[in-house]
Amino acid sequence: MKKILLIEDNLDVRENTAEILELANYKVSTAPDGKEGVEMARKEKPDLIICDIMMPGLDGYGVLHMLSKDTDMSAVPFIFLTAKAERSDMRKGMDLGADDYITKPFDKTELLNAIESRLKRADALKKDYQPDFDGLSHFISDVAGDAALKKFLDGKKVNHYKKKEKIYQEHHYPNGIYYVKNGKVKITKTHTYGKELITDLLKDGDFFGYVSLLEEKPYIESAETLEESEVIFIPKEEFCNLVYSNHAVTKNFIRFLTKGVIDKQERLLELAYSSVRKRTAEALVLLQDKYKTTDTSPFTMAIAREDLANIVGTATESLIRTLSDFKEEKLIEIKEGKIKIMNDEKLRTLKA
């Protein structure tokens, strides 16, 4: 049963509203003023707060301001309930972080619909969405509604890139984020002396280019296709309208998009301190885990030796010698430039 905290100084309104909520199967706590309401909120951790604005002592704006500074309460849906309906008052409440604004006298259905919508949205923010296009679609639908999802997805142009074609370049300014509809993309970082390191590999369903956009800084990496690919571009304005529409959405959307950052950092640490042999095994396992389909046959991939060396972080000649060793040990097969993994278990032991 969801818990709702009702903060209202008018006894009749407080009792009548509490009765409506209890009949709708919510567990209701009430507070007669802002100060007591803040104390109850911190103690009881409600799922949603309904608060009057005009109250003696600490008013509704003060309640919202205090709770928004509390890390345990900042994401709790907050609905203002007030007789004041001037647009300036509504805007002030929304700027402070209120989720909704209902004026008195209100319709019972209007109140319950607003509560249900905000609770649904709050539950959605707690879900663990997959970092792919379907995951993003479900996220937008849950937190912003089907109409927002349709608007976000409709009319997006699919850009076709040839093999080894740049999507964006280091030091350029971002204008949006990208989504791999089909194909393979590498993210690279270039050293001062021109040496390239592949820092990430992307496949169907991956988003990229969003970190620099969120930081409002030039790209620190480049993106280039490994094969012919289809990439969807999502303009900055549409992305920011979604991300910054609500502080809870902002927090969770960034978390959703940056799921792979920790894994990426750990991989880079391994590349920095492991032997070429171990790093090559790591790279081959990474390619298999990233691009292998549900097919039960051994994983096979055509990849330029230069690209593979840039994943490993070594010279092409050193990589080729290591691949020859792996071939002699029957860990892999090489035919017509394609690498086939023959002993996945041994490779994973080498990289561990």
C-alpha positions, 0 to 999 in steps of 0.5 A: 500500500502506497503511503501519502503525506497530506500537509494542510492547515484547514481541518475540513479540507485535511479530513475530507482529502484524507478520507478520499485517499483512504477510500482509494486504498492509500495509507494516509498521514496528515500534518496541520502545518509545514514544520510538522509536515517536514518532520513527518516526511523525514520520519515516515518516508512517504511515497508521495506528498500533497502540500498546501501552499498558504500555511502559517509559519513554514509555507508550502514553498518552504516545505518543498525547499527543505525537502528538496535538499534532503537526499532521501526525500528529493525524489519523492513526488510533490503535489501542491494543493492550494486555492491560489491559481495565479500563473506566477504562483504555479511557475514558482512552485514548478521552478522549486521542483513541484511535480504537479499543482492542483487548485481548490476546490478540486475534483476527486477524480482529478486528484486521484489521477494526478496521484496515480500518474506521479506514483507511476512515474516515480516507480518507473524511475526505480526500474533498471532499464536496458541501455538500448533503444527498447530500454530508452523507449520504455523509460520515456513512456513510463516517465513522460507518457506515450505521447512524449515517446511518440514525439521523441521517436517520430521523424528521426532520420537514419544516416547511412555511414560507409566503413571507416567513416567518421561520425564525429571528431575530437574537439568538435562541439556536440549537437545531439546524441547518436543511436546505432540502429545497425552496424558497429562503431568504435570510439577512439582517443588520439594521443598527442603523437597520433597514436590511436586507442579504441576506448569503446565498441558499440553495436545495435541498440547503443547510444553514444556522444551524450557525455560531452553533450551533458557536460557542454564541452567539445568531444574528447573522443572520435566516433568511426564505423567499423563496418557499414552502419545505420545511425540515428541522430537525436538533436540536442534540443529534444534530448535536453527537453527530456533530460531536464524536464524534471530533476528526478528524470535528470538524475535517473536518465543520466544513470541510465545512459552511463551504465557502462562507464564503470566497466569502461574505466575498469577495462582501460585500467586493465589495458594500462597494466596488463601484458600484451598477451593478456590484453589481446585475450581481453580484446578478443573476449570483449569482441565476442561478448559485444558482437556474438549473436545467439548462434551456437557456432564459434564467434568469427569476426573480420577486424582490421589488425590496426583496429584490434591493436588499437583496442589492445593498446599495442603496436600492430606488429606485437598484436600479430605475433600474439595472434600467431601464438594464440593460433599455434595454441589452438585458441583461435583460427585465422582464415581470410583475415577473419578471427574465429575463437576456438577456445573461449574458456582458455581465453577467459582464463588468460584475461582473468 
